[in-house]
Amino acid sequence: MKAVRRYGFAILILLIDVALLAAKPELGQRVLSVTFQNLLQMAQFLPAVFLLLGLMDTWVPRQTVIAMLGNRSGAFGAALSITLGAAAAGPLYAAFPIASAMLMKGASVFNVFVFLGAWSNLKIPMSMFELSSMGAKFALTRWALNVLGILIIASVMRRLFNKEEIGEIYDRQKHMASSPKQPEVKTVESR
Amino acid sequence: MESLLAYALAGVLLLVSYGKDKQRTKVAMDKSYKAFSAILPDFLAVLGLVGLVLTIMPAEAITTLLGQASGWFGMVLASLVGSLTLIPGFIAFPLAKSLLDAGAGISQIAVFVTTLMAVGFVTAPLETKFFGRKETLLRNGFSYVWAFVVALVLGVVVR
């Protein structure tokens, strides 16, 4: 029963799909095949992402993450966040659990905002496609502008969150987290 | 290709981890599994939504909308389509190229591409679950506005 509730929304969409299949077989079939393709795409990389996350969670010391991506990581932390995001592959929603794990390990919210921005806009594999179909001028100008934009947006966003709200973001990760018994993430964002 | 790399990396690290500490590797895999199963329902829901939205709003419709549109109206339209849909890059860029060839403006296409990648309407519920409503609204909102800045600059730079 609990499982039905957890999967409620997914089941609802499946029911809509089935209803569509009955009412308009052609459209319904297209919906199902697109959904199935997406599912395959997800099945292709998500297990690897979560395997890596689990390994990172157990092996990378919290102190290391704090030093490299925490509040005092400065320009190095921002550059590392951009690099991590740009090196990524996969849709934006795959970045969420990774960003969540970064927060759990003590990365600053600013760096996580930068990471999310880089993941959505600067992905190298994506840029290769852009380069080949849109040309160098288009792709490179957009890439460079986006580096600037990501940093501006992340720092403006960081300023718009007060201390409690930052704390809430960290608290949220505990609900999403793999291990509830992990030591509490105590966050004192300076500035 | 990319996923193969991810698996190769995960596999190698898993072996290294196992060689170093069996118990810890078990803990790691347990964590992986728990995190995965905790978020799976939401992923499935997003995938289902994407499947529905993508099909109801097919590529031909996008082409007609953006191809005939121009100026601010076209940019706003392009941004809405970009925000509402989730199209993978290897489909989006050839599509963008064909739109461009069909006569759409550089700015409209830039807005479309940028919002497509950075603004996610269907993924918003998932993002909210992870980072809260405020982060979701701000990140998507700012990314949306930024898409127009990028578009205006590109419209001048690329000719």
Interface residues (C-beta under 8 A of the other chain):
Chain A: R6 Y7 G8 F9 A10 I13 L14 I16 D17 L27 R30 V31 L32 V34 T35 F36 N38 L39 Q41 M42 Q44 F45 L46 P47 A48 V49 F50 L51 L52 L53 G54 L55 D57 T58 W59 A89 G90 P91 L92 Y93 F96 P97 A99 S100 F113 L116 G117 S120 N121 K123 P125 M126 F129 E130 S132 S133 M134 G135 K137 F138 T141 R142 L145 N146 G149 I152 I153 V156 M157 L160 F161 E165 E168 I169 R172 Q173 M176 A177 S178 S179
Chain B: E2 S3 L5 A6 Y7 L9 A10 L13 L14 S17 R24 T25 V27 A28 M29 D30 K31 S32 Y33 K34 A35 F36 A38 I39 P41 D42 F43 L44 A45 V46 L47 G48 L49 V50 G51 L52 L54 T55 I56 L86 P88 G89 F90 F93 P94 A96 K97 L100 I106 I109 A110 V113 T114 M117 A118 G120 T123 L126 E127 K129 F130 F131 G132 K134 E135 L138 R139 F142 S143 W146 V149 V150 V153 L154 V157 V158
